[in-house]
């Protein structure tokens, strides 16, 4: 019997998540271990994206293929906000454009 917490990226899953695994066997007494990949970890960009055969979609897209990949439509102000986000992530955007974000938020704020 073998049990441990493993990071699934070591086993070919394009995510960095820790999962508990338990491998038990009543036939033999030796421990059986999950087989790790010997290559570099797979990333999400290795699996998804236009380079892997998936079409580029935009907000408001309704898919009629078997993938059923439908995307929520966003408002024009949110589409404008997304223009400011660099590919390196939200935290950099927030630091650089915090004043603009607060100003736009209070201008567009709606009460329910």
Secondary structure, DSSP 8 states (H G I E B T S, - for coil): -EEEEEEGGGGT-SS--EEEEEE--SS-SS-------SS----HHHHSSGGGT-----TT----STT--------HHHHHHHHT--TT-HHHHHHHHHHHHHHHHHHH----
